[in-house]
Amino acid sequence: MKKRLGKSIFALLCCLCLACSCMPALATSFNGSYSYYNTDYAVVTGTSYLNLRQGPGTDSAWLGRANENDWVRVQGEVGNWYYVTIVESNLSGYMSKNFLTLAAAAPSVPSVPSAGNGTMGVVTNPKPTQFLNLRQYPSYDAPVLGIFYNGAVCQILAAFDGWYQVIINGQTGYFRQEFVTVSNNSSSSSGSQTATIHTLNGGKLNLRNAPTYKGSSIIAQIPNGRQVTVLLKGNYFWKVQVDGKTGYMDCSFLTEKIGSGTSSPTPNLPVTKPVTNGYAIVNNPKPTQFLNLREQASTSSKVIAQYKNGIRFEIIEPGETWCKVYGSATGNIGYMMTKYLTLYGVSSSPTKVVQNGNTYVNLRSAPSKQTGNVYNKLYSGSVVVVLTPGEEWTQVRYGNTVGYMMTVFLK
């Protein structure tokens, strides 16, 4: 009996030893007291891709890879290696620290100025030789009232859907928000990198506990127009700080600003009515059905409201597949599928003309410069059919090819 018991204990000890040998060999300390990291996320930087290995060494078995700017969850370290899980593929293993960037400590959050005469803006073009158009109303199709170079100062009156209504040189017009740095004329100069929330319907943006929609939870919901401090940028999500909270936001709803002063949002500015062209009447196949108004042009996007037949909407931007619309009675802005609308004053197959000086614009397979393959190069003067309008990217059809083009080059 004792002999059998001894064999059983010996077998159990062997199993425990084997199990321990399969565990990743992590550092004995992270911040001086923990063997494992309190979960943090890093971004692949300085290389087009980074290999994931079974052990902490280049001679260890290859398990997969992450592309540049992809997010990984950091769980521990061994020497010059982190033990990580790739967010996109959920593969776990070791990656070299040399090509992984963790977020730096957050700088102090800039104060928010009140609206009014103290809310000023400075023209900030990407290149000093470029100029910013002052437009008659908030649209790239609006007439140009004047052009302004970096350093020109304006007074901000209102904000709407990516545009500021401003007064500059005695003229009232509209500037694109991403080319204006907002300041309350304070003498402070934190030099921090910030971004402003620009949601499609003016709603709140979720601050998440991880740089992914899958399995992440919502820490807070931050209003449109608010400014956040950017800590680390990666594919699809940025790590940010706002209201004393740190988390991750979908970067497609963030407009970057790099300020040398107390750059700040203008959340209290009045909102101007959008510029519309034509109108649409809800026309469901059956009178008992409802048509969804969605935050984005996707059947998987959040539903803002539902409408029966006969309800009228003003058209902000028409498209053959989706229309961006405005409900004057409710103030709701969103997208509706064109096939369930009867359009008035606009074409059911609206067209745009490519305009980029004497050069071309890429027609891509996806709305991204990084992941979208180039289908075609369309020179200025080319005409495309708009399928789905968008603030940054527009889905279009050119001949029999459907793809995406940057909205700024479509007039």
N, C-alpha and C positions, 0 to 999 in steps of 0.2 A: 504493500500500500504506500509506504514511504517512498519507495523507489519510483512508483508511478507519479506520485505528487512532485517529486524532484524533477522528473522529466517534463512535467507540465509547466513548472515554474521556469525551467531552462528554456523551453520553447517560447513562453511568453516574453522572456527577456530578449530573446533573439528577434522576435517580431518588433519589439519596441526599438531595438537598435537599428533595424532595417528602416522603420518608419522615420526615425530621426535622420538617417542618412539621406532620405529623399527630400527633406525640407531644405529650402534655399538657405545658403550660409550668409546670413545678414550680419551687419556690423554689430559689435557689442554695445555700441551707443550711437544715438542719433543727435540729441542735443545735450548729452552728458548724463542722461538718465534712462533713456528708452532704447530697447533693442530694435524696435520697429518704428518707422515713421508714423507720426500722426498723418493720415492720408493727405498728400498734397499732389498737385498736378504740375507737370513740366511740359515744355514745348521743344520739339526737335528743331535745332537751329544749326547753321553753319555747314549743312550738308544736304544734298538732294534727298537722301534717305538714310536711315540708321538701322543697322541690323539688330535683331533681338536674338540672344543666345541663351542656351540652356544653363551655362555657368558663367562666372565672371572672368572671361578671358576670350581673346580672339580665336583661340584654338578649340573653343567649345562648340558644340553642335548648333547649327543655325536653325532657328524656329520660325522666323518671319522678319518683317521689317515695318517701319513706320516712315511716312514721307515727311519732307520738310514742313514745319509748322503744325504737324499732327500733335495731339495731346496724348500724354501718357500719365497714368496714376503711379506716383512714386511711393513705394512701401518700405524700402530699406536700402542699405548700401553695403558694399564690400570693397574696400580700397577705392579704386577709381571707377567703380561700377555701381549703378543703381539697380535695385530689383523693382521692376515696373510691370504694369498691365496697360497695353495699348487700348485706348478708349474705343477706337473705331472697330477693332477686330476682337477685342477681349482676350488676346493672347498675352501670356505672362512669361517673363524671363528677365535677362540682364541686358542693360544697355550702358554704353560708355558715358560717363559724366561729361566728357569733353564736348558732347553735342546735345546736351539737355540743359535748358534754361528754366530755372525756378523764378517765381515772381519776386521782385525786390520789395523791400519794405515800403508800405504806402506812405506817400507824403501827406502833409496836412491838407485837409479838404478845404478848398477855397470857399469864401463866403459868397452868398447869393445876393446880388444887388436888387433893390426894388425897381419896379418898372417906372417909367416916366422920363423926365429930362436927364436923369443920371445914368440911364441905360444907353451906352454908346457902343458903337462897333467900329472896327478897323478892317479895311479890306486886306485880305491875306490870300493872295493867289499862290498856287504851288510853285510858280517860277516868277522871279522879279520882272521878267520881260512880258509876262502875260497881263491882261487886263480883265476886269469884271464888268459885265453888262448890267446897267440899271434898266430894268424893264417896266413897262407901263402897268402890267398886272402880273401875278405870280404864275408865269408859264414861259417855257422856252419859245413858244410861238408869239409871245407878246412883242410889240415894237420896242426897240432899244432907245432909251431916252438919253443915254450917255455912257461913257466908258471911264473906269477908274482903276488906277494902279495901286500897288501895295502902299499902305500908309494913309490912304484917304480915310477920313473919319466921318461917320454918319451917326445920326440919332435914330434909334430903333423904336418904332411905334407899335408894331404888332408882329405876331408870328403865325404862320400857317403852312402846314404840310411841306416843310423843307424850305420855306421862303421867309424872309424878313421884309416887312414894310418899313421903309426908311425915309428920312429926309436928309439930303446931301446937296450942298451948293444951291439951296433954295428949291430943289426939286423933290417931289414925293414919288417914290417908285418902289421896286422890289429887287432885292439881292438874294441869290442862293445862300442858304445859311452856312454851308460848308466852307464858303470862301470869306466868311466874316468872323473875326475874333471879337467876342463880346467882352466888354470891360466896364467896370463902374468907376474908372479913373482913379483907383487907389494907387498908392505909391509902392505897394508890396509887389514883389516879383519872385514867386515861388518857382517859376519855370517848369511846372508840372505838366504832364501830358494828360489831356482830358478829352472827353467825347460827349456829345449831346444825343439824347434819346429822340429818335424820330420814328414813331410807329405809323403804320399806314392809315389808321382811322382815328389817331389822336388818343388812343387808349393807353393803358399802362403796360410796361415791359417787365417780364419776370426776371428776378435775380435768383439764380439757381445755385445749388451747392456743388455742382459738377459741370464740366464743359460738354454736356451732352443732354439730349432730351430723354434718352432711354435710361430709366431708373433714377433720374435725379429728382430732387424735391425743390419746391419753391421757398426761398428764404423770405422774399419780400416782393411787392409789386410797386414799381417806381413810375411816377407820372411822366407822360410825354413832355419833352422840352427840358427835362432835368439834365443836369450835367453830372457825369461820373468821372472819377479818377481812374485812368487805365494803368493797371499794374503789369499785365502780360498779355500779348496778342498771339492767338493761334488760329488754326483753321476753324471757321464757323462760330467760335466763341472767343470772347475776351474776358480776362480776369479783371474785375473792377472793384472799386470801393465807393460806396455811397451811403450817406446817413449813418456812418459808423459801422456799416456792414460790408463784408467782403464776400464776393461770389462771382458768378459767371453769367454773361449776357450774350445773346445771339447778336453777333457783330453786324449782321445785315440791317439792324435797327439802330446802329450807332454811327454818328458822324464825327470823325476825328478832328480834334483841335489841338495844336501845340502852342500854348500861350506863354508869353513872357511876363504877363501881369496877372491880375486876379481875374482871369478868364472865367466866366460863369454863365449859367443859363439864364433864360428870361421866362421862368415859369408863370409869372403873373401878367404877362403881356396879353392884351385882348386878342382874340382869334378872329381873323377876317373871313368873310364868306368866300368859298372857293369860286374860281372862275369856271363857268360852265358853258357848254355849247350844245344846244339841242336838249331834248328830254326823252324819257322812256316811260312806257306804261307796262306794268307787270301783266304778263299774259301766260299764265300757267295752262297746261293742256286741259285740266279739269278745274271747274270753278271751286271745288272743295280743297284744292291743293294750295300749298304755300311755297313761296320762293325765298330761298335763303339769301340774306345779305351777309357776306363773309369778310373777315379781316383781310385776307389775302386771296389772290386769284387761284384758289385750289379747293377741291371738294373735301379735302381733309382739314381745311383751315377752320378756325373758330367761327361759329355763327353769331353774328351781332343781333339780328332780328329776323323775323319771317313776315312775309307780306302776301295778302290775297290779291286777286286780279283787280286791276283798275287803279292801283296805287301809282302815283307819279313820282319819278325821280329825275333830278337834273343830271346831265351827263358831264362828268369832268374829263374823261378820256374814253372814247369808244374803242372797241376791239371786236374782231370777228368772233372770238371765243368768249372773252370776258369784257365787261365794261366797268370802269370805275365811276361810281355814281354818288350823288349827294341828295339826302332827304331833307328838303328845306323845312319840313314840319318838325322833324326830330333833331336835325343837325348831324345825323349819322352819315358817315362816309365809309364806303367799302366797295366790294366787288359783287357783281351779279352775272350769271351766265347769260350771254347775249341771246341764245335761242329761246329764252323764256321772257324776252322783252320785245315790245313793239317800239321801234325807234322813230323819232321825229326830228328832222333838222340835221341829221347826220347819216352817213352811209353805213350800211350793215357790213361793208368790207372797206373800212377806212384805210387810207394809204398815207405814207410818210416818204419824204425825200431825204436821202443820205446827203449830209453836208459836213465835210471835213476839209475845207480848203481845196487844194489840188491833189489830195492823196485819198486813201481808201479807209474803210472801216471793216473790221473783221465780223463775219457772220459765224457765230460759234454754236457748238452743240449744247452748251449749258451756260447759264448766266454767271460766268466766272472766267476771269483771265487765267486762273491757275488750272482749272479742271476742264474748261470748255475747249474742245478741239475746233480748229478753224475749218469750217465748211467751204467758205468762199471769201474773197476780198471784194467788197463792193465799193466802187469809186463814187465820188460826189456826183449827184444827179441821178443815181439809181433809185428806183421806186420800189418800195416794199409794202406789203399788206400787213397791217397791225392785227395780230391775233389777241395778245394780252398786253395791255399797257402797264408800265411800271416806272417807278421814280428813277431807278438806276439802270435797269435792264428792261428791254421790251422784246417780247416774243413776236417774231415776224415770219412771213412767208415770202420767199423770193423765188419765183418760178414754182418748181415743185419741192423746193428745199425749205424746211421749217427749222428755225434756229433763233438765236438771241443776239441782239445788238445793244450797245450802250445807248440809252435814251438821249443823252446829250447831243448825239450826232444825227438825230432824226428830227426833221422839221416839217 
